[in-house]
Amino acid sequence: MRAFDAIMRVLSSLIGLAVAALGTVWILQGLNLAFRVGFMVGQRQWVLYGALVALAGIAQIVWSNIRSSRSSSGPVTKI
């Protein structure tokens, strides 16, 4: 069970990292700083959308690593 938990933590962290990277790209496109091709270039609303998506990715990374450390502390017994 520990191997499954470790694999899922890594997978969840990688998904969060990909989402955070996507949000960063949207921010850079909205600010007209990178990837200057497409409909998002220079559109300020994509800075806000990208920031929200990047924060969601960071939250995913934090949640998956905090959750796994709590659950691996041992079994909880109810009295």
PDB file of N, CA, C and O in Angstrom:
ATOM      1  N   MET A   1       0.808  -1.191   0.000  1.00  0.00           N
ATOM      2  CA  MET A   1       0.000   0.000   0.000  1.00  0.00           C
ATOM      3  C   MET A   1       0.857   1.262   0.000  1.00  0.00           C
ATOM      4  O   MET A   1       0.461   2.282  -0.565  1.00  0.00           O
ATOM      5  N   ARG A   2       2.029   1.199   0.631  1.00  0.00           N
ATOM      6  CA  ARG A   2       2.895   2.370   0.657  1.00  0.00           C
ATOM      7  C   ARG A   2       3.429   2.713  -0.733  1.00  0.00           C
ATOM      8  O   ARG A   2       3.592   3.885  -1.071  1.00  0.00           O
ATOM      9  N   ALA A   3       3.699   1.683  -1.532  1.00  0.00           N
ATOM     10  CA  ALA A   3       4.185   1.940  -2.890  1.00  0.00           C
ATOM     11  C   ALA A   3       3.116   2.639  -3.709  1.00  0.00           C
ATOM     12  O   ALA A   3       3.419   3.556  -4.472  1.00  0.00           O
ATOM     13  N   PHE A   4       1.872   2.215  -3.558  1.00  0.00           N
ATOM     14  CA  PHE A   4       0.767   2.861  -4.268  1.00  0.00           C
ATOM     15  C   PHE A   4       0.635   4.310  -3.846  1.00  0.00           C
ATOM     16  O   PHE A   4       0.463   5.190  -4.689  1.00  0.00           O
ATOM     17  N   ASP A   5       0.713   4.568  -2.541  1.00  0.00           N
ATOM     18  CA  ASP A   5       0.623   5.944  -2.041  1.00  0.00           C
ATOM     19  C   ASP A   5       1.749   6.810  -2.588  1.00  0.00           C
ATOM     20  O   ASP A   5       1.519   7.961  -2.958  1.00  0.00           O
ATOM     21  N   ALA A   6       2.945   6.278  -2.642  1.00  0.00           N
ATOM     22  CA  ALA A   6       4.082   7.045  -3.158  1.00  0.00           C
ATOM     23  C   ALA A   6       3.917   7.335  -4.640  1.00  0.00           C
ATOM     24  O   ALA A   6       4.194   8.446  -5.093  1.00  0.00           O
ATOM     25  N   ILE A   7       3.469   6.343  -5.395  1.00  0.00           N
ATOM     26  CA  ILE A   7       3.262   6.543  -6.835  1.00  0.00           C
ATOM     27  C   ILE A   7       2.180   7.581  -7.074  1.00  0.00           C
ATOM     28  O   ILE A   7       2.339   8.454  -7.927  1.00  0.00           O
ATOM     29  N   MET A   8       1.087   7.499  -6.338  1.00  0.00           N
ATOM     30  CA  MET A   8       0.000   8.457  -6.514  1.00  0.00           C
ATOM     31  C   MET A   8       0.416   9.862  -6.083  1.00  0.00           C
ATOM     32  O   MET A   8      -0.019  10.843  -6.686  1.00  0.00           O
ATOM     33  N   ARG A   9       1.257   9.973  -5.041  1.00  0.00           N
ATOM     34  CA  ARG A   9       1.741  11.285  -4.621  1.00  0.00           C
ATOM     35  C   ARG A   9       2.598  11.906  -5.719  1.00  0.00           C
ATOM     36  O   ARG A   9       2.467  13.094  -6.016  1.00  0.00           O
ATOM     37  N   VAL A  10       3.470  11.109  -6.319  1.00  0.00           N
ATOM     38  CA  VAL A  10       4.325  11.608  -7.397  1.00  0.00           C
ATOM     39  C   VAL A  10       3.478  11.995  -8.606  1.00  0.00           C
ATOM     40  O   VAL A  10       3.690  13.050  -9.205  1.00  0.00           O
ATOM     41  N   LEU A  11       2.523  11.146  -8.961  1.00  0.00           N
ATOM     42  CA  LEU A  11       1.659  11.437 -10.106  1.00  0.00           C
ATOM     43  C   LEU A  11       0.841  12.703  -9.874  1.00  0.00           C
ATOM     44  O   LEU A  11       0.719  13.541 -10.767  1.00  0.00           O
ATOM     45  N   SER A  12       0.286  12.839  -8.681  1.00  0.00           N
ATOM     46  CA  SER A  12      -0.490  14.032  -8.352  1.00  0.00           C
ATOM     47  C   SER A  12       0.387  15.288  -8.364  1.00  0.00           C
ATOM     48  O   SER A  12      -0.052  16.349  -8.807  1.00  0.00           O
ATOM     49  N   SER A  13       1.605  15.169  -7.885  1.00  0.00           N
ATOM     50  CA  SER A  13       2.528  16.308  -7.907  1.00  0.00           C
ATOM     51  C   SER A  13       2.903  16.691  -9.332  1.00  0.00           C
ATOM     52  O   SER A  13       3.015  17.874  -9.652  1.00  0.00           O
ATOM     53  N   LEU A  14       3.097  15.686 -10.192  1.00  0.00           N
ATOM     54  CA  LEU A  14       3.425  15.979 -11.590  1.00  0.00           C
ATOM     55  C   LEU A  14       2.262  16.655 -12.311  1.00  0.00           C
ATOM     56  O   LEU A  14       2.473  17.555 -13.124  1.00  0.00           O
ATOM     57  N   ILE A  15       1.045  16.226 -12.019  1.00  0.00           N
ATOM     58  CA  ILE A  15      -0.128  16.884 -12.611  1.00  0.00           C
ATOM     59  C   ILE A  15      -0.204  18.329 -12.132  1.00  0.00           C
ATOM     60  O   ILE A  15      -0.457  19.236 -12.926  1.00  0.00           O
ATOM     61  N   GLY A  16       0.014  18.548 -10.835  1.00  0.00           N
ATOM     62  CA  GLY A  16       0.018  19.909 -10.305  1.00  0.00           C
ATOM     63  C   GLY A  16       1.106  20.766 -10.924  1.00  0.00           C
ATOM     64  O   GLY A  16       0.897  21.951 -11.181  1.00  0.00           O
ATOM     65  N   LEU A  17       2.264  20.172 -11.163  1.00  0.00           N
ATOM     66  CA  LEU A  17       3.353  20.904 -11.801  1.00  0.00           C
ATOM     67  C   LEU A  17       2.990  21.291 -13.242  1.00  0.00           C
ATOM     68  O   LEU A  17       3.281  22.404 -13.682  1.00  0.00           O
ATOM     69  N   ALA A  18       2.362  20.378 -13.959  1.00  0.00           N
ATOM     70  CA  ALA A  18       1.941  20.675 -15.338  1.00  0.00           C
ATOM     71  C   ALA A  18       0.884  21.776 -15.363  1.00  0.00           C
ATOM     72  O   ALA A  18       0.920  22.649 -16.229  1.00  0.00           O
ATOM     73  N   VAL A  19      -0.049  21.741 -14.428  1.00  0.00           N
ATOM     74  CA  VAL A  19      -1.089  22.779 -14.362  1.00  0.00           C
ATOM     75  C   VAL A  19      -0.467  24.130 -14.014  1.00  0.00           C
ATOM     76  O   VAL A  19      -0.839  25.151 -14.593  1.00  0.00           O
ATOM     77  N   ALA A  20       0.469  24.143 -13.078  1.00  0.00           N
ATOM     78  CA  ALA A  20       1.141  25.395 -12.714  1.00  0.00           C
ATOM     79  C   ALA A  20       1.944  25.947 -13.892  1.00  0.00           C
ATOM     80  O   ALA A  20       1.979  27.159 -14.105  1.00  0.00           O
ATOM     81  N   ALA A  21       2.582  25.069 -14.651  1.00  0.00           N
ATOM     82  CA  ALA A  21       3.336  25.512 -15.831  1.00  0.00           C
ATOM     83  C   ALA A  21       2.396  26.082 -16.890  1.00  0.00           C
ATOM     84  O   ALA A  21       2.717  27.084 -17.529  1.00  0.00           O
ATOM     85  N   LEU A  22       1.248  25.454 -17.076  1.00  0.00           N
ATOM     86  CA  LEU A  22       0.266  25.961 -18.029  1.00  0.00           C
ATOM     87  C   LEU A  22      -0.209  27.354 -17.621  1.00  0.00           C
ATOM     88  O   LEU A  22      -0.321  28.247 -18.460  1.00  0.00           O
ATOM     89  N   GLY A  23      -0.488  27.534 -16.333  1.00  0.00           N
ATOM     90  CA  GLY A  23      -0.895  28.848 -15.853  1.00  0.00           C
ATOM     91  C   GLY A  23       0.184  29.894 -16.058  1.00  0.00           C
ATOM     92  O   GLY A  23      -0.115  31.048 -16.367  1.00  0.00           O
ATOM     93  N   THR A  24       1.432  29.500 -15.887  1.00  0.00           N
ATOM     94  CA  THR A  24       2.545  30.428 -16.109  1.00  0.00           C
ATOM     95  C   THR A  24       2.635  30.843 -17.575  1.00  0.00           C
ATOM     96  O   THR A  24       2.901  32.006 -17.879  1.00  0.00           O
ATOM     97  N   VAL A  25       2.418  29.907 -18.469  1.00  0.00           N
ATOM     98  CA  VAL A  25       2.417  30.232 -19.903  1.00  0.00           C
ATOM     99  C   VAL A  25       1.299  31.219 -20.207  1.00  0.00           C
ATOM    100  O   VAL A  25       1.503  32.172 -20.958  1.00  0.00           O
ATOM    101  N   TRP A  26       0.121  31.002 -19.631  1.00  0.00           N
ATOM    102  CA  TRP A  26      -0.989  31.923 -19.861  1.00  0.00           C
ATOM    103  C   TRP A  26      -0.668  33.316 -19.341  1.00  0.00           C
ATOM    104  O   TRP A  26      -1.001  34.313 -19.982  1.00  0.00           O
ATOM    105  N   ILE A  27      -0.020  33.387 -18.179  1.00  0.00           N
ATOM    106  CA  ILE A  27       0.379  34.695 -17.637  1.00  0.00           C
ATOM    107  C   ILE A  27       1.337  35.389 -18.594  1.00  0.00           C
ATOM    108  O   ILE A  27       1.165  36.567 -18.906  1.00  0.00           O
ATOM    109  N   LEU A  28       2.346  34.659 -19.061  1.00  0.00           N
ATOM    110  CA  LEU A  28       3.339  35.259 -19.962  1.00  0.00           C
ATOM    111  C   LEU A  28       2.710  35.692 -21.283  1.00  0.00           C
ATOM    112  O   LEU A  28       3.081  36.730 -21.832  1.00  0.00           O
ATOM    113  N   GLN A  29       1.765  34.910 -21.797  1.00  0.00           N
ATOM    114  CA  GLN A  29       1.090  35.310 -23.025  1.00  0.00           C
ATOM    115  C   GLN A  29       0.214  36.536 -22.795  1.00  0.00           C
ATOM    116  O   GLN A  29       0.178  37.437 -23.633  1.00  0.00           O
ATOM    117  N   GLY A  30      -0.482  36.577 -21.682  1.00  0.00           N
ATOM    118  CA  GLY A  30      -1.322  37.727 -21.377  1.00  0.00           C
ATOM    119  C   GLY A  30      -0.522  39.002 -21.227  1.00  0.00           C
ATOM    120  O   GLY A  30      -1.003  40.088 -21.554  1.00  0.00           O
ATOM    121  N   LEU A  31       0.710  38.872 -20.727  1.00  0.00           N
ATOM    122  CA  LEU A  31       1.585  40.039 -20.581  1.00  0.00           C
ATOM    123  C   LEU A  31       2.404  40.325 -21.841  1.00  0.00           C
ATOM    124  O   LEU A  31       3.194  41.268 -21.869  1.00  0.00           O
ATOM    125  N   ASN A  32       2.215  39.512 -22.881  1.00  0.00           N
ATOM    126  CA  ASN A  32       2.914  39.664 -24.153  1.00  0.00           C
ATOM    127  C   ASN A  32       4.432  39.520 -23.980  1.00  0.00           C
ATOM    128  O   ASN A  32       5.209  40.249 -24.596  1.00  0.00           O
ATOM    129  N   LEU A  33       4.839  38.568 -23.131  1.00  0.00           N
ATOM    130  CA  LEU A  33       6.256  38.368 -22.865  1.00  0.00           C
ATOM    131  C   LEU A  33       6.833  37.129 -23.535  1.00  0.00           C
ATOM    132  O   LEU A  33       8.038  37.067 -23.777  1.00  0.00           O
ATOM    133  N   ALA A  34       6.006  36.152 -23.837  1.00  0.00           N
ATOM    134  CA  ALA A  34       6.505  34.913 -24.431  1.00  0.00           C
ATOM    135  C   ALA A  34       5.414  34.279 -25.285  1.00  0.00           C
ATOM    136  O   ALA A  34       4.230  34.578 -25.130  1.00  0.00           O
ATOM    137  N   PHE A  35       5.834  33.399 -26.188  1.00  0.00           N
ATOM    138  CA  PHE A  35       4.908  32.669 -27.051  1.00  0.00           C
ATOM    139  C   PHE A  35       3.924  33.626 -27.720  1.00  0.00           C
ATOM    140  O   PHE A  35       2.716  33.528 -27.503  1.00  0.00           O
ATOM    141  N   ARG A  36       4.422  34.521 -28.505  1.00  0.00           N
ATOM    142  CA  ARG A  36       3.626  35.609 -29.076  1.00  0.00           C
ATOM    143  C   ARG A  36       2.820  35.177 -30.297  1.00  0.00           C
ATOM    144  O   ARG A  36       2.777  35.872 -31.312  1.00  0.00           O
ATOM    145  N   VAL A  37       2.190  34.025 -30.176  1.00  0.00           N
ATOM    146  CA  VAL A  37       1.332  33.520 -31.243  1.00  0.00           C
ATOM    147  C   VAL A  37       0.041  33.055 -30.613  1.00  0.00           C
ATOM    148  O   VAL A  37       0.059  32.276 -29.660  1.00  0.00           O
ATOM    149  N   GLY A  38      -1.075  33.517 -31.129  1.00  0.00           N
ATOM    150  CA  GLY A  38      -2.353  33.033 -30.633  1.00  0.00           C
ATOM    151  C   GLY A  38      -3.253  34.160 -30.168  1.00  0.00           C
ATOM    152  O   GLY A  38      -2.894  35.337 -30.207  1.00  0.00           O
ATOM    153  N   PHE A  39      -4.432  33.762 -29.728  1.00  0.00           N
ATOM    154  CA  PHE A  39      -5.448  34.742 -29.362  1.00  0.00           C
ATOM    155  C   PHE A  39      -5.261  35.313 -27.958  1.00  0.00           C
ATOM    156  O   PHE A  39      -5.909  36.302 -27.617  1.00  0.00           O
ATOM    157  N   MET A  40      -4.399  34.723 -27.140  1.00  0.00           N
ATOM    158  CA  MET A  40      -4.216  35.189 -25.758  1.00  0.00           C
ATOM    159  C   MET A  40      -3.169  36.294 -25.632  1.00  0.00           C
ATOM    160  O   MET A  40      -3.049  36.924 -24.581  1.00  0.00           O
ATOM    161  N   VAL A  41      -2.430  36.523 -26.677  1.00  0.00           N
ATOM    162  CA  VAL A  41      -1.305  37.456 -26.622  1.00  0.00           C
ATOM    163  C   VAL A  41      -1.812  38.877 -26.372  1.00  0.00           C
ATOM    164  O   VAL A  41      -2.636  39.403 -27.120  1.00  0.00           O
ATOM    165  N   GLY A  42      -1.302  39.478 -25.309  1.00  0.00           N
ATOM    166  CA  GLY A  42      -1.632  40.859 -24.992  1.00  0.00           C
ATOM    167  C   GLY A  42      -3.006  41.052 -24.383  1.00  0.00           C
ATOM    168  O   GLY A  42      -3.417  42.191 -24.163  1.00  0.00           O
ATOM    169  N   GLN A  43      -3.717  40.001 -24.110  1.00  0.00           N
ATOM    170  CA  GLN A  43      -5.046  40.096 -23.503  1.00  0.00           C
ATOM    171  C   GLN A  43      -4.904  39.961 -21.989  1.00  0.00           C
ATOM    172  O   GLN A  43      -4.542  38.896 -21.488  1.00  0.00           O
ATOM    173  N   ARG A  44      -5.187  41.033 -21.269  1.00  0.00           N
ATOM    174  CA  ARG A  44      -4.920  41.084 -19.828  1.00  0.00           C
ATOM    175  C   ARG A  44      -5.751  40.090 -19.013  1.00  0.00           C
ATOM    176  O   ARG A  44      -5.325  39.694 -17.928  1.00  0.00           O
ATOM    177  N   GLN A  45      -6.918  39.677 -19.501  1.00  0.00           N
ATOM    178  CA  GLN A  45      -7.713  38.744 -18.702  1.00  0.00           C
ATOM    179  C   GLN A  45      -7.011  37.401 -18.557  1.00  0.00           C
ATOM    180  O   GLN A  45      -7.274  36.669 -17.604  1.00  0.00           O
ATOM    181  N   TRP A  46      -6.112  37.063 -19.500  1.00  0.00           N
ATOM    182  CA  TRP A  46      -5.392  35.795 -19.413  1.00  0.00           C
ATOM    183  C   TRP A  46      -4.334  35.811 -18.325  1.00  0.00           C
ATOM    184  O   TRP A  46      -3.888  34.754 -17.878  1.00  0.00           O
ATOM    185  N   VAL A  47      -3.926  36.999 -17.893  1.00  0.00           N
ATOM    186  CA  VAL A  47      -3.020  37.089 -16.740  1.00  0.00           C
ATOM    187  C   VAL A  47      -3.755  36.610 -15.492  1.00  0.00           C
ATOM    188  O   VAL A  47      -3.205  35.846 -14.699  1.00  0.00           O
ATOM    189  N   LEU A  48      -4.990  37.056 -15.320  1.00  0.00           N
ATOM    190  CA  LEU A  48      -5.790  36.632 -14.176  1.00  0.00           C
ATOM    191  C   LEU A  48      -6.115  35.143 -14.261  1.00  0.00           C
ATOM    192  O   LEU A  48      -5.972  34.423 -13.273  1.00  0.00           O
ATOM    193  N   TYR A  49      -6.551  34.676 -15.430  1.00  0.00           N
ATOM    194  CA  TYR A  49      -6.869  33.255 -15.599  1.00  0.00           C
ATOM    195  C   TYR A  49      -5.630  32.395 -15.341  1.00  0.00           C
ATOM    196  O   TYR A  49      -5.714  31.355 -14.689  1.00  0.00           O
ATOM    197  N   GLY A  50      -4.508  32.826 -15.845  1.00  0.00           N
ATOM    198  CA  GLY A  50      -3.268  32.078 -15.646  1.00  0.00           C
ATOM    199  C   GLY A  50      -2.843  32.043 -14.192  1.00  0.00           C
ATOM    200  O   GLY A  50      -2.358  31.021 -13.707  1.00  0.00           O
ATOM    201  N   ALA A  51      -3.024  33.158 -13.493  1.00  0.00           N
ATOM    202  CA  ALA A  51      -2.675  33.193 -12.071  1.00  0.00           C
ATOM    203  C   ALA A  51      -3.556  32.227 -11.282  1.00  0.00           C
ATOM    204  O   ALA A  51      -3.069  31.533 -10.388  1.00  0.00           O
ATOM    205  N   LEU A  52      -4.842  32.177 -11.603  1.00  0.00           N
ATOM    206  CA  LEU A  52      -5.741  31.257 -10.917  1.00  0.00           C
ATOM    207  C   LEU A  52      -5.384  29.798 -11.202  1.00  0.00           C
ATOM    208  O   LEU A  52      -5.409  28.958 -10.303  1.00  0.00           O
ATOM    209  N   VAL A  53      -5.054  29.509 -12.455  1.00  0.00           N
ATOM    210  CA  VAL A  53      -4.680  28.144 -12.822  1.00  0.00           C
ATOM    211  C   VAL A  53      -3.350  27.762 -12.169  1.00  0.00           C
ATOM    212  O   VAL A  53      -3.199  26.640 -11.686  1.00  0.00           O
ATOM    213  N   ALA A  54      -2.390  28.685 -12.153  1.00  0.00           N
ATOM    214  CA  ALA A  54      -1.099  28.407 -11.522  1.00  0.00           C
ATOM    215  C   ALA A  54      -1.271  28.165 -10.019  1.00  0.00           C
ATOM    216  O   ALA A  54      -0.634  27.273  -9.458  1.00  0.00           O
ATOM    217  N   LEU A  55      -2.125  28.950  -9.369  1.00  0.00           N
ATOM    218  CA  LEU A  55      -2.389  28.739  -7.946  1.00  0.00           C
ATOM    219  C   LEU A  55      -3.064  27.391  -7.695  1.00  0.00           C
ATOM    220  O   LEU A  55      -2.786  26.730  -6.695  1.00  0.00           O
ATOM    221  N   ALA A  56      -3.944  26.989  -8.600  1.00  0.00           N
ATOM    222  CA  ALA A  56      -4.583  25.674  -8.466  1.00  0.00           C
ATOM    223  C   ALA A  56      -3.543  24.558  -8.589  1.00  0.00           C
ATOM    224  O   ALA A  56      -3.610  23.566  -7.863  1.00  0.00           O
ATOM    225  N   GLY A  57      -2.590  24.715  -9.497  1.00  0.00           N
ATOM    226  CA  GLY A  57      -1.527  23.718  -9.636  1.00  0.00           C
ATOM    227  C   GLY A  57      -0.641  23.647  -8.411  1.00  0.00           C
ATOM    228  O   GLY A  57      -0.270  22.560  -7.969  1.00  0.00           O
ATOM    229  N   ILE A  58      -0.302  24.794  -7.863  1.00  0.00           N
ATOM    230  CA  ILE A  58       0.517  24.826  -6.646  1.00  0.00           C
ATOM    231  C   ILE A  58      -0.255  24.215  -5.483  1.00  0.00           C
ATOM    232  O   ILE A  58       0.315  23.479  -4.677  1.00  0.00           O
ATOM    233  N   ALA A  59      -1.548  24.515  -5.391  1.00  0.00           N
ATOM    234  CA  ALA A  59      -2.371  23.927  -4.334  1.00  0.00           C
ATOM    235  C   ALA A  59      -2.436  22.404  -4.474  1.00  0.00           C
ATOM    236  O   ALA A  59      -2.436  21.688  -3.473  1.00  0.00           O
ATOM    237  N   GLN A  60      -2.492  21.912  -5.703  1.00  0.00           N
ATOM    238  CA  GLN A  60      -2.499  20.464  -5.937  1.00  0.00           C
ATOM    239  C   GLN A  60      -1.201  19.828  -5.432  1.00  0.00           C
ATOM    240  O   GLN A  60      -1.229  18.773  -4.799  1.00  0.00           O
ATOM    241  N   ILE A  61      -0.090  20.458  -5.709  1.00  0.00           N
ATOM    242  CA  ILE A  61       1.201  19.939  -5.255  1.00  0.00           C
ATOM    243  C   ILE A  61       1.258  19.921  -3.725  1.00  0.00           C
ATOM    244  O   ILE A  61       1.649  18.920  -3.125  1.00  0.00           O
ATOM    245  N   VAL A  62       0.871  21.023  -3.104  1.00  0.00           N
ATOM    246  CA  VAL A  62       0.907  21.108  -1.643  1.00  0.00           C
ATOM    247  C   VAL A  62      -0.046  20.093  -1.032  1.00  0.00           C
ATOM    248  O   VAL A  62       0.324  19.391  -0.091  1.00  0.00           O
ATOM    249  N   TRP A  63      -1.275  20.003  -1.553  1.00  0.00           N
ATOM    250  CA  TRP A  63      -2.272  19.090  -1.006  1.00  0.00           C
ATOM    251  C   TRP A  63      -1.811  17.641  -1.100  1.00  0.00           C
ATOM    252  O   TRP A  63      -1.960  16.876  -0.147  1.00  0.00           O
ATOM    253  N   SER A  64      -1.258  17.268  -2.232  1.00  0.00           N
ATOM    254  CA  SER A  64      -0.862  15.872  -2.392  1.00  0.00           C
ATOM    255  C   SER A  64       0.293  15.504  -1.473  1.00  0.00           C
ATOM    256  O   SER A  64       0.385  14.358  -1.034  1.00  0.00           O
ATOM    257  N   ASN A  65       1.165  16.439  -1.178  1.00  0.00           N
ATOM    258  CA  ASN A  65       2.297  16.125  -0.306  1.00  0.00           C
ATOM    259  C   ASN A  65       1.939  16.233   1.180  1.00  0.00           C
ATOM    260  O   ASN A  65       2.481  15.485   1.994  1.00  0.00           O
ATOM    261  N   ILE A  66       1.056  17.128   1.540  1.00  0.00           N
ATOM    262  CA  ILE A  66       0.621  17.214   2.933  1.00  0.00           C
ATOM    263  C   ILE A  66      -0.266  16.029   3.271  1.00  0.00           C
ATOM    264  O   ILE A  66      -0.118  15.428   4.335  1.00  0.00           O
ATOM    265  N   ARG A  67      -1.178  15.688   2.387  1.00  0.00           N
ATOM    266  CA  ARG A  67      -2.107  14.592   2.619  1.00  0.00           C
ATOM    267  C   ARG A  67      -1.363  13.279   2.806  1.00  0.00           C
ATOM    268  O   ARG A  67      -1.720  12.482   3.674  1.00  0.00           O
ATOM    269  N   SER A  68      -0.335  13.046   2.005  1.00  0.00           N
ATOM    270  CA  SER A  68       0.391  11.790   2.099  1.00  0.00           C
ATOM    271  C   SER A  68       1.196  11.702   3.388  1.00  0.00           C
ATOM    272  O   SER A  68       1.365  10.611   3.932  1.00  0.00           O
ATOM    273  N   SER A  69       1.692  12.820   3.882  1.00  0.00           N
ATOM    274  CA  SER A  69       2.461  12.766   5.124  1.00  0.00           C
ATOM    275  C   SER A  69       1.553  12.511   6.313  1.00  0.00           C
ATOM    276  O   SER A  69       1.971  11.878   7.283  1.00  0.00           O
ATOM    277  N   ARG A  70       0.318  12.993   6.257  1.00  0.00           N
ATOM    278  CA  ARG A  70      -0.629  12.729   7.334  1.00  0.00           C
ATOM    279  C   ARG A  70      -1.068  11.276   7.323  1.00  0.00           C
ATOM    280  O   ARG A  70      -1.154  10.639   8.372  1.00  0.00           O
ATOM    281  N   SER A  71      -1.347  10.751   6.130  1.00  0.00           N
ATOM    282  CA  SER A  71      -1.868   9.393   6.051  1.00  0.00           C
ATOM    283  C   SER A  71      -0.793   8.347   6.330  1.00  0.00           C
ATOM    284  O   SER A  71      -1.123   7.221   6.702  1.00  0.00           O
ATOM    285  N   SER A  72       0.466   8.684   6.162  1.00  0.00           N
ATOM    286  CA  SER A  72       1.525   7.710   6.399  1.00  0.00           C
ATOM    287  C   SER A  72       2.007   7.703   7.843  1.00  0.00           C
ATOM    288  O   SER A  72       2.962   7.002   8.178  1.00  0.00           O
ATOM    289  N   SER A  73       1.349   8.483   8.700  1.00  0.00           N
ATOM    290  CA  SER A  73       1.787   8.532  10.089  1.00  0.00           C
ATOM    291  C   SER A  73       1.366   7.297  10.880  1.00  0.00           C
ATOM    292  O   SER A  73       1.790   7.114  12.021  1.00  0.00           O
ATOM    293  N   GLY A  74       0.540   6.461  10.282  1.00  0.00           N
ATOM    294  CA  GLY A  74       0.155   5.224  10.956  1.00  0.00           C
ATOM    295  C   GLY A  74      -1.344   5.056  10.947  1.00  0.00           C
ATOM    296  O   GLY A  74      -2.088   5.988  10.644  1.00  0.00           O
ATOM    297  N   PRO A  75      -1.777   3.858  11.280  1.00  0.00           N
ATOM    298  CA  PRO A  75      -3.220   3.618  11.271  1.00  0.00           C
ATOM    299  C   PRO A  75      -3.901   4.328  12.430  1.00  0.00           C
ATOM    300  O   PRO A  75      -3.330   4.477  13.511  1.00  0.00           O
ATOM    301  N   VAL A  76      -5.114   4.756  12.188  1.00  0.00           N
ATOM    302  CA  VAL A  76      -5.897   5.409  13.206  1.00  0.00           C
ATOM    303  C   VAL A  76      -6.862   4.375  13.759  1.00  0.00           C
ATOM    304  O   VAL A  76      -7.606   3.736  13.015  1.00  0.00           O
ATOM    305  N   THR A  77      -6.838   4.222  15.056  1.00  0.00           N
ATOM    306  CA  THR A  77      -7.738   3.263  15.685  1.00  0.00           C
ATOM    307  C   THR A  77      -8.833   4.003  16.420  1.00  0.00           C
ATOM    308  O   THR A  77      -8.591   4.984  17.123  1.00  0.00           O
ATOM    309  N   LYS A  78     -10.033   3.510  16.240  1.00  0.00           N
ATOM    310  CA  LYS A  78     -11.175   4.113  16.935  1.00  0.00           C
ATOM    311  C   LYS A  78     -11.479   3.286  18.176  1.00  0.00           C
ATOM    312  O   LYS A  78     -11.439   2.055  18.153  1.00  0.00           O
ATOM    313  N   ILE A  79     -11.779   3.983  19.242  1.00  0.00           N
ATOM    314  CA  ILE A  79     -12.076   3.297  20.498  1.00  0.00           C
ATOM    315  C   ILE A  79     -13.579   3.273  20.717  1.00  0.00           C
ATOM    316  O   ILE A  79     -14.047   2.738  21.723  1.00  0.00           O
TER     317      ILE A  79
END
